[in-house]
């Protein structure tokens, strides 16, 4: 690779991240309408333990968790589970925007949007275009050596 090619790759990665952000927003809103979301670290761990085959996609909100050792341990375990079970996983750095999309702040509940699972019933195959786009984005990221790619959610 030459120095001239480096900015083009960076721009292509940025465009891919933006497209993945829009796809993630679409997927989250669709899953919310269909009641196929599990929100919260502990709730997600329960679903992964009881029915791992129902998990289609995982989102980790990694903003401001560095000082919380328990959260770091949970994140590590969730990542390992996802990698072992071939579940695509991304991270977002805007917990507030994620909670806003999920609607957890509207209900007056504390927003534990650090981990979000998109689930699908076993009888309905996942043919969601946004999910397929995100899985492709994750596969491409893994080929580049980025096992936990960051996705920027579109601003409101």
MOURTA-V210798 format. One record per pair of residues at least 12 apart in sequence whose C-alpha atoms are under 10 Angstrom apart, sorted by the first residue. I is the first residue (numbers start at 1). J is the second residue. Records with the same first field share a line. If there is no record, write none. Layout:
I = J / J
This chain:
13 = 137 / 141
14 = 151 / 152
16 = 134 / 137 / 140 / 141 / 151
17 = 134 / 137 / 149 / 150 / 151 / 152 / 153
18 = 151 / 152 / 153 / 154
19 = 130 / 133 / 134 / 137 / 151 / 152 / 153 / 154
20 = 90 / 130 / 131 / 133 / 134 / 135 / 136 / 137 / 138 / 150 / 151 / 152 / 153 / 154
21 = 92 / 130 / 134 / 150 / 151 / 152 / 153 / 154 / 155
22 = 130 / 134 / 151 / 152 / 153 / 154 / 155
23 = 129 / 130 / 131 / 132 / 133 / 134 / 151 / 153 / 154
24 = 59 / 90 / 92 / 130 / 131 / 133 / 134 / 151 / 152 / 153 / 154
25 = 97 / 98 / 101 / 102 / 130 / 152 / 153 / 154
26 = 101 / 128 / 129 / 130 / 131
27 = 57 / 118 / 128 / 129 / 130 / 131 / 132 / 133 / 134
28 = 59 / 98 / 101 / 102 / 116 / 117 / 118 / 130 / 131
29 = 101 / 102 / 103
30 = 118 / 128 / 130
31 = 102 / 117 / 118 / 119 / 120 / 128
32 = 101 / 102 / 103 / 118
34 = 119 / 120
35 = 118 / 119 / 120
36 = 54 / 55 / 56 / 117 / 118 / 119 / 120 / 121
37 = 55 / 57 / 58 / 102 / 116 / 117 / 118 / 119 / 120
38 = 55 / 58 / 113 / 115 / 116 / 117 / 118 / 119
39 = 59 / 99 / 102 / 104 / 111 / 112 / 113 / 114 / 115 / 116 / 117 / 118
40 = 60 / 111 / 112 / 113 / 114 / 115 / 116 / 117
41 = 60 / 71 / 74 / 75 / 78 / 112 / 113 / 114 / 115 / 116 / 117
42 = 74 / 112 / 114 / 115
43 = 112 / 115 / 116 / 117
44 = 58 / 78 / 114 / 115 / 116 / 117 / 118
45 = 74 / 77 / 78 / 81 / 115 / 117
47 = 117 / 119
48 = 78 / 81 / 82 / 85 / 117
49 = 81
51 = 119 / 122
52 = 81 / 82 / 85 / 87 / 119
53 = 85 / 87 / 119 / 120 / 121 / 122
54 = 117 / 118 / 119 / 120 / 121 / 122 / 123
55 = 82 / 85 / 86 / 87 / 88 / 117 / 118 / 119 / 120 / 121 / 122
56 = 82 / 86 / 87 / 88 / 89 / 117 / 118 / 119 / 120 / 121 / 126 / 131 / 135
57 = 82 / 86 / 87 / 88 / 89 / 90 / 116 / 117 / 118 / 119 / 120 / 131 / 134 / 135
58 = 78 / 79 / 82 / 87 / 88 / 89 / 90 / 91 / 115 / 116 / 117 / 118 / 119
59 = 79 / 88 / 89 / 90 / 91 / 92 / 98 / 113 / 114 / 115 / 116 / 117 / 118 / 148 / 150 / 151
60 = 75 / 78 / 79 / 89 / 90 / 91 / 92 / 93 / 95 / 98 / 113 / 114 / 115 / 116 / 117 / 148 / 150
61 = 75 / 90 / 91 / 92 / 93 / 94 / 95 / 96 / 98 / 99 / 112 / 113 / 114 / 115 / 116 / 150
62 = 75 / 90 / 91 / 92 / 93 / 94 / 95 / 113 / 114 / 115 / 150
63 = 91 / 92 / 93 / 94 / 95 / 96 / 114
64 = 93 / 94 / 95 / 114
65 = 114
71 = 114
74 = 115
75 = 114 / 115
78 = 115
79 = 147 / 148
83 = 147 / 148
87 = 135 / 138
88 = 131 / 134 / 135 / 136 / 137 / 138 / 139 / 142 / 147 / 148 / 149
89 = 116 / 117 / 134 / 135 / 138 / 139 / 147 / 148 / 149 / 150
90 = 134 / 135 / 137 / 138 / 141 / 147 / 148 / 149 / 150 / 151
91 = 114 / 115 / 148 / 149 / 150 / 151 / 152
92 = 114 / 115 / 148 / 149 / 150 / 151 / 152 / 153
93 = 114 / 150 / 151 / 152 / 153
94 = 113 / 114 / 151 / 152 / 153 / 155
95 = 111 / 112 / 113 / 114 / 115 / 153
96 = 111 / 113
97 = 113 / 152 / 153 / 154 / 155 / 156
98 = 111 / 112 / 113 / 114 / 115 / 116 / 153
99 = 111 / 112 / 113 / 114 / 116
100 = 113 / 156
101 = 153 / 156
102 = 116
118 = 131
134 = 151
137 = 149 / 151
138 = 150
